[in-house]
């Protein structure tokens, strides 16, 4: 699994990222004191009725469980509990991306900050985590006396508020303005382009891009390019190909947090769609597909069983050892990264790797002229 900070991301609702967003959006704004000027959180999701969200969930589940092989979209991971579990995953001993990316930012944040010297800009984080990695970069920006507004963007308002709380604890009087956005990614970026004229540095850390196969990644990145202005920056994390035992351990941790992250999707379906999934009758497994270069997560039925979803008035029959595909997490070579950037209108400015060569944060710039 490619882990956002999301962010909790943290997380990412990839199956709807590239849809067109309505021009009229209901929104709510909450001001939270940070000990100095208030922090504004704009919620772009409040105009969306709960019934609409439930209907969308029902359609995703109906489609995913009806097809063969069965599979559910990774967007279902990230309710509030899923975001909290994701934060726990990032702290696991086996989950190397967190330490690798932390090392990269500790070593290379000053170099990243210099690219934005003497510029006013928005620091936009796609998917909120606990802020541990982001604040490493923020500290370098403060040291460079950069003029920036921090814009955490996440579908979960709880995740945005949690990140703000951590920033309060770290900085007391936060020395930079914050504009929290509760929205899906491109919805938030569209709002930002209409309401702010400054240059943007987009943070897409944790190898969230790995949740997308190549056609979807190309579409996502091209949509990102379209949403930004010429000269904007993107710092994007990629999990590199490596020893398979290291990958296996990272996605099958001893504490079972990753398994719980997957089981939580069944709990969410039960609660929202009047389901009777028995999580004890499904086994979590993370496997590496050598043909596609992706870690793949599954929930595997332990016996012949029937699951009923009352809200759909449907029953789904599982054979013993039949799997539900839950997630892809693609791994990359440097040539793959170069191809993605060049194919979608970005120029690579620099690649920053950890000492082991497990992970890279790649700094890109939008080119439209």
Secondary structure, 3 states (H helix, E strand, C coil): CCCCCCCCCCCCCHHHCCCCCCCCCCCEEEEEECCCCEEEEEECCCCCCHHHHHHHHHHHHHHHHHCCCEECCHHHHCCHHHHHHHHHHHCCCCCHHHHHHHHHHHHHHHHHHHCCCCCEEEEEEECCCCCCCHHHHHHHHHHCCCEEEEEEEECCHHHHHHHHHHHHHHHCCCCCCEEEEECCHHHHHHHHHHHCCCEEEEEECCCHHHHCCHHHHHHHHHHHHHHCCCCCEEEEEEEECCCHHHHHHHHCCCCCHHHHHHHHHHHHHHHHHCECCCHHHEEEEEEEECCCCEEEEEEEECCCEEEEECCCCEEEEECCCCEEEEEEEECECHHHHHHHHHHCCEEEEEEEECCCCCEEEEEEEECCC
